Amino acid sequence: MKSRRKFIKSSLLGLTALTFPNMIKVHANQDYDVVIIGAGAAGLAATEELIKSGKKVICLEASNRIGGRALTDNQIFGEPYDLGALWLDNGNTNPFKLFGEKNSNFNLYKERSEEMYALYSGQKRISNDGEIWKVFDGIEAGIAKSRKDISPSEVVPYQDHRWFDTMHMIIGAWEMGKDFTNYSCKDFNYDYEIPESAPWHCKEGFGSLVVDMFKNIPVQLNTKVSKIDWSGSGVKVLTDKGEIKANKCILTVSTGVLASDQIKFTPNLPTEKQESFSKISMGHYNRLTFKFKKLFKKKAKDTYLYYRVDSQNAKSPEGLGITINPSESKLCMCDPGGDFGKELLKSGEQASLDFGMSELRKIFGNKIDKDLIKSHAVDWSSNPLFLGAWASAEPGAFEYRKILRSSVGDRIYFAGEATSKEWGTVAGAHNSGVLVANKVINI
Ligand SMILES: Cc1cc2nc3c(=O)[nH]c(=O)nc-3n(C[C@H](O)[C@H](O)[C@H](O)COP(=O)(O)OP(=O)(O)OC[C@H]3O[C@@H](n4cnc5c(N)ncnc54)[C@H](O)[C@@H]3O)c2cc1C
């Protein structure tokens, strides 16, 4: 997700109807080579890789679907609607893009690089206010120049500028899911593979693409892991459906889930390892989506709407990152992030949607009310299976990335977006799953 800044600068397939041909049942006392925990992009890729190598594996997923934070719904608005991941980064190497373009069920296209912004100050459309980009570039350069493991709030310029709150919201909450006090400049700059190209879009939804790519991978759904006992030579994984014994396990749940203690370890994991779960902490990025009769009909697909946010230098600016007509859907996605986005969704779906509408009214006036057809809010922050959107290092915690990636006792392995060099992305999660599966295979 973070990579959106790179290109800015240079310029359910039936959620409820999933079927899995090879559904596994949990058999207590049955032995496996590897248990994979979580069926998001990382867990699915790891499972596939291990199956290919002939390992006996089981992939356990707490929810009733695969895909994790990549989720397309087709019912709510009667058309593909991504509740989570939307942009496909790194088109040249992204495994989902490479799969999708060879598959006639999916239409993929690269994002155009021009005229992709609509800029507003109040109700006034600004054709191009050089000041906005000056502030944007200045803040980015400030973070890039800082080689330190400190927060952007300590280094970024223009903190009194009238466009500061907007750019704080964009370079903070919208790109990182975090405000300027909550992430490390070093983490933002290093240890990250720079995308090769502008992002790609999948008209049928990124979530649908993930599900389709892994539709033949066996997954044990509705099976929540609560404990991992690694006191013996292998692991005993306790679930709400029984206990599973295996030689090794791969955990792909978010760092939010790991830090929440929902999965207990016997014996305890080393202290540093435990600390890494909360030091590489989850950012918050939620979604309020609106469908209008007429509004935005004439806007080009995948337009980003930037408007002046005035939060008087608040620690967490109160604004939204807005995407209009993603893949010509006529939807308007308003994404609140950072601490503000987390708290907003806690106030409930209706209150969150009311805030979204009030921000849109500031730009388009009250006339939009009668034009509204339907709206929907999704709260990833409160969902116990995720507890946030994607992870990044807290200021001063950059070194914990390595610790998070390391295995414990040669039998507990960690994959998932937060462990990847392309963290915060679906492709990164996938690649981490393949990498860790190969480590396990080669031991
Ligand atoms: C709103 C939003 C927008 C985003 N936008 C983009 C984007 O545009 N582009 C992009 O590339 N990325 C984006 N991301 C990030 C991307 O979605 C994630 O990086 C990626 O999907 C994470 O995959 P994963 O396999 O690491 O984890 P997950 O997808 O979280 O998979 C982990 C799985 O573990 C399961 N689980 C949790 N607890 C347990 C348990 N106790 N037992 C068993 N199973 C459990 C969960 O249900 C989940 O299915 C976005 C994320 C969000 C939330």
The ligand as an SDF file (V2000), in Angstrom:
LIG
                    3D

 53 58  0  0  0  0  0  0  0  0999 V2000
   -8.4840   -1.6360    3.7720 C   0  0  0  0  0  0  0  0  0  0  0  0
   -7.1970   -2.2370    3.2730 C   0  0  0  0  0  0  0  0  0  0  0  0
   -6.6810   -1.8100    2.0630 C   0  0  0  0  0  0  0  0  0  0  0  0
   -5.5120   -2.3790    1.5570 C   0  0  0  0  0  0  0  0  0  0  0  0
   -5.0730   -2.0020    0.3250 N   0  0  0  0  0  0  0  0  0  0  0  0
   -4.0870   -2.6990   -0.2660 C   0  0  0  0  0  0  0  0  0  0  0  0
   -3.8080   -2.4990   -1.6480 C   0  0  0  0  0  0  0  0  0  0  0  0
   -4.4240   -1.6780   -2.2980 O   0  0  0  0  0  0  0  0  0  0  0  0
   -2.8330   -3.2520   -2.2210 N   0  0  0  0  0  0  0  0  0  0  0  0
   -2.1510   -4.2130   -1.5200 C   0  0  0  0  0  0  0  0  0  0  0  0
   -1.3090   -4.9120   -2.1150 O   0  0  0  0  0  0  0  0  0  0  0  0
   -2.4000   -4.4180   -0.2010 N   0  0  0  0  0  0  0  0  0  0  0  0
   -3.3550   -3.6980    0.4330 C   0  0  0  0  0  0  0  0  0  0  0  0
   -3.6770   -3.9400    1.7380 N   0  0  0  0  0  0  0  0  0  0  0  0
   -2.8320   -4.8490    2.5220 C   0  0  0  0  0  0  0  0  0  0  0  0
   -3.0770   -6.3190    2.1600 C   0  0  0  0  0  0  0  0  0  0  0  0
   -4.4470   -6.5780    2.1350 O   0  0  0  0  0  0  0  0  0  0  0  0
   -2.3690   -7.2090    3.1680 C   0  0  0  0  0  0  0  0  0  0  0  0
   -1.0050   -6.8470    3.2250 O   0  0  0  0  0  0  0  0  0  0  0  0
   -2.4370   -8.7120    2.8010 C   0  0  0  0  0  0  0  0  0  0  0  0
   -3.6940   -9.0750    2.2930 O   0  0  0  0  0  0  0  0  0  0  0  0
   -2.0940   -9.5200    4.0390 C   0  0  0  0  0  0  0  0  0  0  0  0
   -2.0890  -10.8910    3.7510 O   0  0  0  0  0  0  0  0  0  0  0  0
   -1.5880  -11.9390    4.8550 P   0  0  0  0  0  0  0  0  0  0  0  0
   -1.7320  -13.2900    4.2830 O   0  0  0  0  0  0  0  0  0  0  0  0
   -0.2700  -11.5140    5.3670 O   0  0  0  0  0  0  0  0  0  0  0  0
   -2.5820  -11.7450    6.0970 O   0  0  0  0  0  0  0  0  0  0  0  0
   -4.1650  -11.9040    6.1890 P   0  0  0  0  0  0  0  0  0  0  0  0
   -4.7890  -11.5680    4.8940 O   0  0  0  0  0  0  0  0  0  0  0  0
   -4.5790  -11.1380    7.3900 O   0  0  0  0  0  0  0  0  0  0  0  0
   -4.3700  -13.4670    6.4390 O   0  0  0  0  0  0  0  0  0  0  0  0
   -4.2800  -14.0290    7.7320 C   0  0  0  0  0  0  0  0  0  0  0  0
   -5.4730  -14.9660    7.9360 C   0  0  0  0  0  0  0  0  0  0  0  0
   -5.3600  -15.5170    9.2580 O   0  0  0  0  0  0  0  0  0  0  0  0
   -6.6820  -15.7050    9.7500 C   0  0  0  0  0  0  0  0  0  0  0  0
   -6.6030  -15.8260   11.2090 N   0  0  0  0  0  0  0  0  0  0  0  0
   -6.4870  -14.8420   12.1270 C   0  0  0  0  0  0  0  0  0  0  0  0
   -6.4380  -15.3560   13.3640 N   0  0  0  0  0  0  0  0  0  0  0  0
   -6.5150  -16.7030   13.2390 C   0  0  0  0  0  0  0  0  0  0  0  0
   -6.5050  -17.8020   14.1680 C   0  0  0  0  0  0  0  0  0  0  0  0
   -6.3990  -17.6050   15.4930 N   0  0  0  0  0  0  0  0  0  0  0  0
   -6.6150  -19.0590   13.6760 N   0  0  0  0  0  0  0  0  0  0  0  0
   -6.7220  -19.2880   12.3340 C   0  0  0  0  0  0  0  0  0  0  0  0
   -6.7450  -18.2910   11.4280 N   0  0  0  0  0  0  0  0  0  0  0  0
   -6.6250  -17.0050   11.8670 C   0  0  0  0  0  0  0  0  0  0  0  0
   -7.4200  -14.4780    9.2620 C   0  0  0  0  0  0  0  0  0  0  0  0
   -8.8170  -14.6990    9.2310 O   0  0  0  0  0  0  0  0  0  0  0  0
   -6.8190  -14.2760    7.8680 C   0  0  0  0  0  0  0  0  0  0  0  0
   -7.6040  -14.8980    6.8720 O   0  0  0  0  0  0  0  0  0  0  0  0
   -4.8360   -3.3960    2.2860 C   0  0  0  0  0  0  0  0  0  0  0  0
   -5.3520   -3.8120    3.5110 C   0  0  0  0  0  0  0  0  0  0  0  0
   -6.5210   -3.2480    4.0000 C   0  0  0  0  0  0  0  0  0  0  0  0
   -7.0850   -3.7400    5.2950 C   0  0  0  0  0  0  0  0  0  0  0  0
  1  2  1  0
  2  3  1  0
  2 52  2  0
  3  4  2  0
  4  5  1  0
  4 50  1  0
  5  6  2  0
  6  7  1  0
  6 13  1  0
  7  8  2  0
  7  9  1  0
  9 10  1  0
 10 11  2  0
 10 12  1  0
 12 13  2  0
 13 14  1  0
 14 15  1  0
 14 50  1  0
 15 16  1  0
 16 17  1  0
 16 18  1  0
 18 19  1  0
 18 20  1  0
 20 21  1  0
 20 22  1  0
 22 23  1  0
 23 24  1  0
 24 25  2  0
 24 26  1  0
 24 27  1  0
 27 28  1  0
 28 29  2  0
 28 30  1  0
 28 31  1  0
 31 32  1  0
 32 33  1  0
 33 34  1  0
 33 48  1  0
 34 35  1  0
 35 36  1  0
 35 46  1  0
 36 37  1  0
 36 45  1  0
 37 38  2  0
 38 39  1  0
 39 40  1  0
 39 45  2  0
 40 41  1  0
 40 42  2  0
 42 43  1  0
 43 44  2  0
 44 45  1  0
 46 47  1  0
 46 48  1  0
 48 49  1  0
 50 51  2  0
 51 52  1  0
 52 53  1  0
M  END
$$$$
